[in-house]
Amino acid sequence: MYAERFPGRRTPSRISVSRVIKQFSEENVRLRKRNRRKTATDEDHTTAVLAAVNLDPQVSTRTLCINAGISKVSILSILKQRKFHPYHVSLHQELNVDDFVNRILFCTWAEEKIRI
């Protein structure tokens, strides 16, 4: 039946099928929970990453990866767990010498448009 239903797949042996049937009939099937230890986001790495961010809040995740020796995904996971947001503050506008004059001109223009 398996070969007919799934023609492109490798057919399991009779022993494999009978073992699965036996486990289900005995209700001896349980979900296996994986208990792999998370080494990249352990306390040592977390402390190192948070200390680096505390020293320099503008540090990039790429630099943190290189310095800590763990992946970018792990760095982002550590930052997310501690509610840090990986972004840089970048100032796209700054005040120039003639800004005051431009603001006055804009205000007078806007005032004229409102009156019309």
N, C-alpha and C positions, 0 to 999 in steps of 0.2 A: 504494500500500500504506500509506503514511504517513497519508493522509487517511482511509482506512478504519479504521486502527487508532486514530487520535487525531482523532475527528470535531470536537471542540471547539477544536482548536488551529489556528493559521494554518499552512498548508502551505508548506514552504520551496520555493524555486525549484529547477529542474533543475540549474542551475549549482552551487548550494550543495550539493546531494546528491552530484553527481558529484565535486566537490572533496573532500568528506569521504571518499568511497569511494576516490578516488585516493590520498589521504594514508594511509589504512589499508592499502591494497594495497602501497604502497611502504614501509610501516613507518616513515613519516616523521612519525609522531605522537609528540609529546613533551609532557610536562606542563610547563606554564609556572609557574615559581615567581615569585611576586610579591615584588619587592624594594622595597616601599614603606618609606620611612624613618620610624621612630617618633619623631615630634617631641615628643610630650607626655611621653614617659618617657625623654628623653635625659638626658645627664649634668647639664646645667644645672638642669633641673627636679627631677631626683632629688636633687641636692645641696641645692636650696632647700627641698624638702619635708622631707628628713631633718634639716636644720638647724632648721627650725621645730619639728619633733617633739622634737628634742634640747633646745631652749630651753624648750618647754612640752609635756611628755608628755601632758597632759590636753586638748590642742587637738583640736577636732572636725574630721572630714573636710570638713564643710561650710565651716568657716573656712579650712582649707587650700586648698580649691577657689577660694574668693574671693581669697585672698592670692596664690596661685600663678598663677591664671588658666587652670587646666586642669580637666578634668572629674573628677567623683568617681570614675569607673571607673579613670582613670589614676592618681589618688592611691592608690586601693586596690591597684592593680597594683604601684606603687612600694613600698608598705608590705609587700605580700606577698612581693615579690622579696627584700627585705631582712629577712624574717622578723619584721616588726613586726606587732602585732595591734591593730586599731583598736577599742579599747574604753576606757571610762572606769571608773576605780575609784570606786565610790560606796558610802559607808558607810550601811548601812540600820539598823544597830544601834549604839548608843552606851551607855556606862555612865552610869547615873543614880545619884542619892544613895541610893536605897533598893534598889539591885541587890544589895548584900551581904546584906541581910536576906532578900530573895527567894531568893537562892541557898541560904542556910542552910535556909530553909523547904522548898525543893525537895529538898535533900539528906536532910533528916529524913523527908520524905514518901517518897522513894525507898527509904530504908533500912527504913522500916516495911513497905513493899510487898514488899521482898525477904524480910523475916523471916516474913511471913505465908504 
